[in-house]
Amino acid sequence: MANRRDPRGNNVLPFTPRRRASLPPILRLSPEYDGMELLYANDQHPDTLFSIKILAWARRDDGETVAVVPWLKELVTATDLADPLNGRWEGYRLPDSDYLFRDAPPHKVRELDAAVEFFGRPDGDGLIQEIPDTIGTHAVFSEDQFETLSLTEVVSWRLYGDGTTKAMVADEEAVTQTPVLPGDGCLCPAQEEPDFRYFFQHGIANRLKDHDPEALAAIAMLATRN
């Protein structure tokens, strides 16, 4: 990772060892504040459903409303989710319940309908909105082919007029006040850093910080595919 931001210390981990299609254009985001989760399965565990926290609901330019989550190297919609084990979206659920569903919640659809009507469709590729990261996403950096890892918390996500999204992390040398909030001048896009590798939610990030063998093994598998 570039020297201008090196939040290492206890976040540096000793470690020994597919790019996806572009996102469909997104017009607007609505953060998920009720803890709803995305369910997915993969070929290695065909009888198991895994869950991850939803970051936001997205209105795509085809009129569909779908959840978005940080996944491997980018922010993806549920229907585009894929991983090295042929991971795939299976639906959504309410937190701490057995209620499963596949369509976006009606209140989020109405909210995004109103937002698109109020703000209109994007004109150009400038910044459209910036939402906070409320699910503990961490960006993983490595400048030495995964011999060491550096984990940095994602502060916010920016949506641009061309539908692209960028995860914003703090340049520690540019921080002038705390807490660092969305829109702060010290924020920079994680994906534009040459040492950026992946995104993980806070559960996996904390397991990595604790040198959990299973989490490190998962990173080892991703390292071979990087």
N, C-alpha and C positions, 0 to 999 in steps of 0.2 A: 504494500500500500504506500501511497505517496507520503513523503516525510512530513508534509504540512499537516496531516492529520494521522496521528499514530496512537489511538487510545488503547494502548496495550496493557501493561501492568498485569493484573490477574486475568485478563481476557485472552492472553496468549497461551495457546495450547500446543504442546509437543505433539507431532503427528507424523506418522510414517505411512507412506502409502502401501444433449440432442437439442441441438437447438430446435425450439419449437417454431411453429408458424406464427406470424404476427397476429396480434390481437385484432378482432373485429373492431371497427371504429366505435368509440363510446362518446355519447353526447353529454352525459351527466352522471354524477355519482351521488349516492345517498348513504352516509355511514350507517353501519349496523350497530345499534347501541343496546340491543336486548340479548346479546350473546348467542344468536342463532348460529348453527353449525352446518357445514357442508359435509356430506358423507361420500366416501369413495372406497373403491375396492381395487385390488390388483391381482395379477395372475398368480403371484406367489402365495397369496392367502385368499383363494376364491370364495371361501365361506365366511369371511370376516369383513365387516364394515368399519372403516376408520373415520374419525371425525376431526375437523379442524375448524377453528373460529372463522367466521366470515368477516372480512374487512368492511365491505360495502356492497350495495346493490347498484348495478349499472344499467342505464338505458342506452341500448345500442341503436345505431342508425337504422336498423331494420325493424325497430319498434319493440323488440324483445327486452324484457327486464330480467336480469340474471345476476347471481351473486358473483363477486370477484374475490380472489384470495391471492396472496403472494405465493408463488409456486416455482421452485427451483430458481430461475434467473429473471423472472418477470411477474407482473401482475396479470393473472389470467381469469377469464370467465369460467364458470363451472362447466359449461358445455365443451370448452376447449381443453379441459384438464387432461394431462397425460404425463407419465413419468417413465423412467427406464424399466419398470416392471409392468408396463402397460396399465398404469393406473387410470381409472375412469370414474367419472361422476355418477353417483347413484341417487342423489336426492338431497333434501335438507331435513333438519329436525330442530324442534325447540329444545333449549337446554334443559337437561335433567328431566327429560320426558321421553316417551315412546312415540310421540306424534311425528310422523314422517310426511313430507310433502315434496312435490317436484316443481310447482309453480311459485313464482315470487309472491310474497305476502301482499294482499290487496292494498294495505296502507302504504307500502313502499311504491307500488305501481302508481297510486294516486299522487303521492308526493312527487315522483319523477315526472308524471304527466304535467303537474302544475309548474314544476321548475323549468321544463323544456318550453312550455307555453310562455312563461314569464321572461326567461332569458333568451329564448330563441335558439336556433341552430348556430353552432360555431361559425364564425366568419374569419378564416385564416387559421394559422397554427399557433397562435399565442396562448398564454396561460388562461385556462377557463376557470378552474377552481383548485383549491388545496384543502385536503381533509386530514385530520389528525390520524395517526396510527393508534388504534385503541386495543390491538390484540398482541402487542409485545413483539412485533416483527424485528428480527435482527438481520443485518447484512453481514455476510461472511467474506472476509478478505484473506488472500494469501499471496505473498510476493515471492515465495520460494517453493512452488510446486507442491503445496500442501504439507511441507515439512512443519510449518507452524500456521496457526489460524488466528485471525483477529476478528472479534465479534463487536459490532457497533449497532446500537439501537436506532431503528428508523423512527424519525420524529413525525413525518407527514408524507403524503403522496400528492403529487401534482398531476392534474389532467390538462392536456393541451388540446388545441383545436383540431389537430389531426388525429385525435383519439389515442395518442400515446400517453403513457404514464411513467412517472419517475419517482423513485423512493428517495426522500431527502434525509440526509444524515448530517450531523454537526461536524464542521471543521473545528476541532478543539482549539486550534491556535487563533481562531477568529471569534470565539465566544466572548461576548462582552457583558452578558447578563444571564441569569438563570431564574427559572427554568427556561430551556430553549423551547420556544413555541413555534407552531407553523407560521411561515412567513418571515422568520428571523433571517437576517442577512448572512448569518454564518452557515446556513444550510447549503448543501451541494448534492447533486444527484449521485447516488451510489453506483448506478449502472455505468456512469461515465468514468469511474475510477479504473485504471488498468488492472488493479489487483482484485477487483470484485469477482466473486465466484457464485454465491447462492444466497437465497433468503431462507430463514427458518423462523417459525414462531417461537415464543418464549420458552415453551416446554422443552423443545429440542435444544435450544440455545443454552438453557440452564444445565441440561444433561451434559452438553459438550464442555461447559465450564467446570463441571464436576468430574470430567474424565470418565463418563459412563461408557463401558465397553461396547454396548450395543450401538450407542449414538456414534462413537468413533468408527465402528465397523461400517455403519451406513455412510459416513463421510468417505471412508476408504473406497467404497463401491462407487460413489459419485466421482471421486478423484480420478478413477481409472477411465471415466467417461468424459471428463472435462476437456 
